[in-house]
Amino acid sequence: MHATLHYGVAWSEGTARSVDARRALHAVLAHAARTGRTLVPAPTVQDAELAISELVTNALKHAPGPCGMALRLSGDQLTITVWDTSPGRPVPRRADPHRFGGHGLRLVHQVSHRVAVTPRATGKQITAYLRPPPRDPVGTRGRSVLSTSLADAGPRTP
């Protein structure tokens, strides 16, 4: 059994970029592969990229000040935590194929096994827990939320 991998970064105001968060994800996954851990399936990596992009973008858009991200890879579970300075609790919006924007948090719920929002002394943190889908004997394993339509995607229940 391999030890849990941890990665964390804090960005000062105005310096965070979702592309840097995705690069960090890929660096952690590359390190995991080099150290003999079970590979994270490509659809789960795609879902993690989407979740990281949406969570970091929301922190930049809705919270002034610094923000940060932590990644944790333990067994087959990948945990993504993004913190920011806004105390407001985000709520996923209903699907609306005619609305431009406002779909991100709902999609984070869709790709995640579970999503938790936790208050912090100054702000909040949002944690998305991602697991590979169970093996499907009929061969449909590997489908990510990226291949579903926005109108069909909805939050998963824990």
C-alpha positions in Angstrom: 0.0 0.0 0.0 1.4 3.4 -0.9 1.3 6.5 1.3 -1.2 9.1 0.5 0.0 11.9 -1.8 -0.6 15.5 -0.8 0.0 18.7 -2.7 -1.0 22.2 -1.6 -0.6 25.7 -3.0 -1.8 29.2 -1.8 -2.1 32.1 -4.2 -2.0 35.7 -3.3 -4.8 37.9 -4.6 -4.9 38.0 -8.4 -2.2 35.3 -9.0 -4.3 32.1 -9.2 -5.0 30.7 -12.6 -7.0 27.5 -13.3 -4.4 26.4 -15.9 -1.8 26.3 -13.0 -4.2 24.2 -10.9 -4.7 21.8 -13.8 -0.9 21.6 -14.2 -0.5 20.8 -10.5 -3.1 18.0 -10.9 -1.1 16.5 -13.8 2.1 16.8 -11.9 0.6 14.9 -8.9 -0.8 12.2 -11.2 2.5 11.8 -13.0 4.3 11.4 -9.7 1.8 8.8 -8.7 2.4 6.9 -11.9 6.2 7.1 -11.5 6.0 5.7 -8.0 3.9 2.6 -9.0 0.5 3.7 -7.8 -2.6 2.6 -9.6 -3.3 4.9 -12.5 -6.3 7.2 -12.3 -8.5 6.4 -15.3 -8.6 9.0 -18.0 -12.3 9.8 -17.5 -11.7 10.5 -13.8 -8.7 12.8 -14.8 -11.1 14.7 -17.2 -13.6 15.0 -14.4 -10.9 16.3 -12.0 -9.7 18.8 -14.6 -13.3 20.1 -14.9 -13.8 20.3 -11.1 -10.5 22.1 -10.5 -11.1 24.6 -13.3 -14.6 25.4 -12.0 -13.7 25.6 -8.3 -10.6 27.8 -8.9 -12.5 30.0 -11.4 -15.4 30.4 -8.9 -12.9 31.4 -6.2 -11.4 34.1 -8.5 -14.8 35.3 -9.6 -16.6 35.4 -6.3 -14.1 36.0 -3.5 -11.6 38.8 -3.1 -8.2 38.1 -1.7 -6.0 35.0 -1.6 -7.1 31.4 -2.4 -5.6 28.0 -2.4 -5.9 24.4 -3.4 -5.0 21.1 -1.9 -4.9 17.7 -3.8 -4.9 14.4 -2.1 -4.6 11.0 -3.7 -5.3 8.0 -1.5 -5.9 4.6 -3.1 -8.4 5.3 -5.9 -9.9 8.5 -4.4 -8.8 11.9 -5.5 -9.7 14.8 -3.3 -9.7 18.4 -4.5 -10.1 21.2 -2.0 -10.2 24.9 -3.0 -10.4 27.6 -0.3 -11.2 31.3 -0.7 -12.1 34.3 1.5 -15.8 34.4 0.7 -18.0 33.2 3.5 -21.0 32.7 1.1 -22.1 29.1 0.7 -22.3 28.3 -3.0 -25.5 26.6 -4.3 -25.6 24.7 -7.6 -28.1 26.3 -10.0 -30.7 24.3 -11.9 -29.8 23.2 -15.4 -30.8 25.7 -18.0 -29.5 25.0 -21.5 -30.5 28.6 -22.5 -28.4 30.2 -19.8 -24.8 31.2 -20.6 -22.7 30.4 -17.5 -23.7 29.3 -14.0 -23.3 25.6 -14.7 -19.9 25.0 -13.1 -20.9 24.1 -9.5 -23.6 21.8 -10.7 -21.1 20.1 -12.9 -18.6 19.7 -10.0 -21.4 17.9 -8.2 -22.0 15.7 -11.2 -18.4 14.6 -11.6 -17.8 14.1 -7.9 -18.8 11.2 -5.6 -19.4 13.9 -2.9 -18.9 17.6 -2.5 -18.5 19.3 0.9 -18.5 23.0 1.8 -16.8 23.8 5.1 -16.6 27.3 6.7 -13.1 28.6 7.6 -12.0 31.4 9.9 -12.0 33.7 6.8 -14.1 32.2 4.1 -14.8 28.6 3.1 -13.4 25.6 1.5 -15.1 23.3 -1.1 -13.9 19.7 -1.3 -14.8 17.5 -4.3 -14.2 13.7 -3.8 -13.7 11.9 -7.0 -13.5 8.1 -7.5 -13.2 6.1 -10.7 -16.6 4.7 -11.8 -17.2 1.0 -10.9 -16.1 -1.5 -13.5 -19.0 -2.1 -15.9 -19.1 -5.5 -17.5 -20.9 -4.2 -20.6 -18.1 -1.8 -21.5 -19.6 1.6 -20.8 -17.0 2.3 -18.2 -15.0 5.4 -19.0 -17.8 7.8 -19.7 -17.3 11.1 -18.0 -19.7 14.0 -17.5 -17.9 15.7 -20.4 -19.8 13.4 -22.7 -23.2 14.2 -21.2 -25.3 17.2 -22.1 -25.7 20.1 -19.7 -29.4 19.6 -19.6 -29.1 16.0 -18.4 -26.4 16.6 -15.8 -27.6 17.0 -12.2 -26.0 16.8 -8.7 -25.3 13.4 -7.3 -26.5 12.6 -3.9 -24.1 11.3 -1.3 
